[in-house]
Amino acid sequence: MRKNVDLTNSVIVITGASSGFGADIARCAVAAGARVVLAARSATALDQLADELGRDCTLVQPTDVTSDADVARLAEATFERFGRADVLVNNAGFGVLDRIADAPLADLQAMVDVNVYGMVRCTHAFLPHMLARNSGQIVLMASLAGLIATANMGFYNASKFAVVGFGRTLMLELQGTNVRCAMICPGVAQTGFQRTAPLAKYSRASRLAGFITSEQVAQATVRAIQRRTHGEVLIPRRAGPLAAFGAAFPNVTRRILHFLG
């Protein structure tokens, strides 16, 4: 069994850090001894979190992941303050739920800009640095919605299936290096995500794996960092058989999901 890495003084960059998964990942990381770079659009929320965690172990960098210039500044500020980035947690993302026939194309564009292009942009900003050092880890916040398609989530599914495809390819390309890629795939958690994706729009099938908490996702993410996981982490773990069945038997799965509603 691989020993856990001591995160004391490790530098962990977290996008979407102002609330939800991102803020809780920062709390868990600091509790484990890490230093964190907090990136999100809301400077006020980041400052409040930095005050809570302690300014000596945090760097606040307001960042819009859809902006090349902002992401470049995020990398520059990280290297200037800490000299390196040990882990990048690509957490920024959001979802809007509607049936495909009713969903505005602008929603898809906005989700792809943040969930996909934002993730790729940040990875491009930090991965070359990690490869040059032959050390580091890219963490992608994917979703069970990137493994199993359900009604009302067509556009969100599309963005998260893209994240999963990107992550699996990155894992292949990093094989043989000392840089890792962990892909976190959480199920339904009640966070700020529901501001744009109210629970009333979730299909019954999307709740098959049960509800989880933001704290569970954060703890699983930090464990993946401590273990230097190179692979996929499904939360809750009981979602694993559901995802495997869906991949092996897509036609049967589609009928079951339709029946469940």
C-alpha positions in Angstrom: 0.0 0.0 0.0 1.3 3.4 -0.9 2.2 5.6 2.0 0.3 8.9 2.3 2.4 12.0 1.3 2.9 14.6 4.1 1.3 17.7 2.8 3.2 20.1 5.2 4.2 23.2 3.2 2.9 21.7 -0.1 1.5 24.3 -2.5 -2.0 23.5 -3.7 -3.8 25.8 -6.2 -7.6 25.6 -6.0 -9.9 27.2 -8.6 -13.5 27.8 -7.6 -12.3 28.2 -4.1 -14.8 30.8 -2.9 -17.5 28.3 -1.9 -18.7 24.7 -2.0 -16.2 22.0 -2.8 -13.4 24.5 -3.4 -13.6 26.2 0.0 -13.9 22.9 1.8 -11.0 21.4 -0.1 -9.0 24.5 1.0 -10.0 23.9 4.6 -9.0 20.2 4.5 -5.7 21.0 2.8 -4.7 23.6 5.3 -5.7 21.3 8.1 -3.3 18.8 6.6 -0.5 21.4 6.7 -0.6 22.6 3.1 -0.4 26.2 1.8 -3.2 27.1 -0.6 -3.7 29.5 -3.5 -7.3 30.5 -3.5 -8.6 31.4 -7.0 -12.2 32.4 -7.9 -14.0 35.5 -9.3 -15.2 36.8 -5.9 -12.3 38.6 -4.1 -14.6 39.3 -1.1 -15.4 35.6 -0.6 -11.7 34.6 -1.0 -10.6 37.2 1.5 -13.1 35.9 4.0 -11.8 32.4 3.5 -8.2 33.5 3.8 -8.9 35.3 7.0 -10.5 32.1 8.3 -7.6 29.8 7.3 -4.8 32.2 8.1 -3.0 34.6 5.8 0.4 33.0 6.4 -0.7 29.8 4.5 -2.9 31.4 1.9 -2.6 33.4 -1.3 -5.7 35.1 -2.6 -5.7 35.5 -6.4 -9.1 36.7 -7.9 -9.3 34.7 -11.2 -11.8 34.2 -13.9 -10.8 30.8 -15.5 -12.3 31.9 -18.8 -9.7 34.6 -19.1 -6.2 33.8 -20.5 -4.8 36.9 -18.7 -6.3 36.0 -15.3 -5.0 32.4 -15.5 -1.5 33.6 -16.5 -1.6 36.0 -13.5 -2.7 33.1 -11.2 0.4 31.0 -12.3 2.7 34.0 -12.0 1.5 35.0 -8.5 1.8 31.4 -7.3 5.4 31.0 -8.5 6.3 34.5 -7.2 4.9 33.7 -3.7 5.8 30.0 -3.3 8.2 29.2 -6.1 6.3 26.2 -7.3 2.8 24.5 -7.5 2.7 20.9 -6.2 -1.0 20.4 -7.0 -3.6 22.1 -9.2 -7.2 21.4 -8.2 -9.4 22.3 -11.3 -12.6 22.8 -9.3 -14.2 25.8 -11.0 -17.5 24.8 -12.6 -21.2 25.1 -12.7 -24.3 23.6 -14.2 -27.7 24.6 -15.7 -30.3 21.9 -16.0 -33.0 21.7 -18.7 -34.3 19.3 -21.3 -32.2 19.6 -24.5 -35.1 20.9 -26.6 -35.7 23.7 -24.1 -32.1 24.6 -23.2 -30.7 27.9 -24.5 -27.4 27.3 -26.5 -25.9 30.2 -24.4 -26.0 27.9 -21.4 -23.9 25.2 -23.1 -21.4 27.9 -24.3 -21.1 29.2 -20.7 -20.7 25.8 -19.2 -18.1 24.7 -21.8 -16.2 28.0 -21.3 -15.8 27.3 -17.5 -16.1 23.6 -17.1 -13.9 22.6 -20.1 -11.9 25.5 -21.5 -11.3 26.8 -18.0 -9.9 23.5 -16.8 -7.7 23.1 -19.9 -6.5 26.7 -19.6 -5.4 26.2 -16.0 -3.9 22.8 -16.7 -1.8 24.4 -19.6 -0.6 27.1 -17.1 0.7 24.7 -14.5 1.4 21.3 -16.2 4.6 22.4 -18.0 6.1 23.6 -14.7 5.3 20.2 -13.1 6.7 18.2 -16.0 9.9 20.3 -15.8 10.2 19.5 -12.1 9.0 15.9 -12.8 6.7 16.3 -9.8 3.1 17.3 -9.2 -0.5 16.4 -9.6 -3.4 17.7 -11.6 -6.8 17.1 -9.9 -9.9 17.4 -12.1 -13.3 17.9 -10.5 -15.4 15.8 -12.9 -18.8 14.3 -11.9 -20.9 11.2 -12.0 -22.6 13.2 -14.7 -19.5 12.7 -16.8 -20.0 8.9 -16.5 -23.7 8.4 -16.6 -26.2 10.5 -18.7 -29.5 11.4 -17.1 -32.5 13.5 -18.3 -32.4 17.3 -17.9 -28.6 17.3 -17.9 -27.8 17.1 -21.6 -25.6 20.2 -21.7 -24.1 19.6 -18.3 -23.4 16.0 -19.2 -21.7 17.1 -22.4 -19.3 19.4 -20.4 -18.5 16.8 -17.8 -18.1 13.9 -20.4 -15.5 16.2 -22.0 -13.7 16.6 -18.6 -13.7 12.8 -18.2 -12.3 12.3 -21.7 -9.6 14.9 -21.1 -8.7 13.4 -17.8 -8.4 9.9 -19.1 -6.2 11.1 -21.9 -4.0 13.1 -19.5 -3.6 10.0 -17.3 -2.3 8.1 -20.3 0.1 10.9 -21.4 1.5 11.3 -17.9 2.2 7.5 -17.5 5.9 7.1 -16.9 6.4 10.5 -15.4 6.2 11.5 -11.7 3.3 13.8 -12.4 -0.1 12.4 -11.5 -3.7 13.1 -12.5 -6.6 12.3 -10.2 -10.2 12.7 -11.5 -12.8 13.2 -8.8 -16.4 12.2 -9.8 -18.9 13.2 -7.1 -22.6 12.6 -7.2 -25.3 15.0 -6.1 -24.2 17.3 -3.3 -26.2 20.3 -2.0 -23.8 23.3 -2.4 -24.0 26.6 -4.2 -24.3 24.6 -7.4 -28.0 24.5 -6.8 -28.3 28.3 -7.5 -28.3 27.5 -11.2 -29.2 23.8 -11.0 -32.2 23.5 -8.6 -32.9 20.1 -7.1 -36.4 20.1 -8.6 -34.8 19.7 -12.1 -32.8 16.6 -11.1 -34.3 13.4 -12.4 -35.0 10.6 -9.9 -32.4 8.5 -11.7 -29.7 11.1 -11.1 -30.1 10.6 -7.3 -29.6 6.8 -7.5 -26.2 6.9 -5.7 -27.7 9.1 -2.9 -26.8 12.5 -1.7 -23.3 13.4 -0.5 -21.9 16.4 1.3 -19.3 19.0 0.3 -17.2 17.9 3.2 -17.1 14.3 1.9 -15.9 15.5 -1.5 -13.3 17.7 0.1 -12.0 14.9 2.3 -11.9 12.4 -0.7 -10.0 15.0 -2.8 -7.4 15.7 -0.1 -7.0 11.9 0.4 -6.3 11.6 -3.4 -3.7 14.3 -3.1 -2.1 12.6 -0.1 -2.1 9.2 -1.9 -0.9 10.8 -5.1 -3.8 9.0 -6.8 -3.4 8.5 -10.6 -6.9 7.5 -11.5 -10.6 8.0 -10.9 -12.3 8.6 -7.5 -16.1 8.1 -7.4 -18.0 9.6 -4.5 -19.9 7.8 -3.0 -18.0 4.6 -3.6 -21.2 2.7 -4.2 -21.6 4.7 -7.4 -18.8 2.6 -8.9 -20.9 -0.4 -9.8 -23.6 1.9 -11.3 -21.0 3.6 -13.6 -19.4 0.2 -14.6 -22.8 -1.2 -15.4 -23.7 1.9 -17.5 -20.5 1.6 -19.4 -20.8 -2.1 -20.1 -24.6 -2.1 -20.9 -25.5 1.4 -22.2 -28.7 0.3 -23.9 -30.1 -1.5 -20.8 -29.0 1.4 -18.7 -30.9 3.9 -20.9 -34.1 1.8 -20.5 -33.7 1.6 -16.7 -33.0 5.3 -16.4 -36.1 6.1 -18.6 -38.2 3.8 -16.4 -37.0 5.5 -13.2 -37.7 9.0 -14.6 
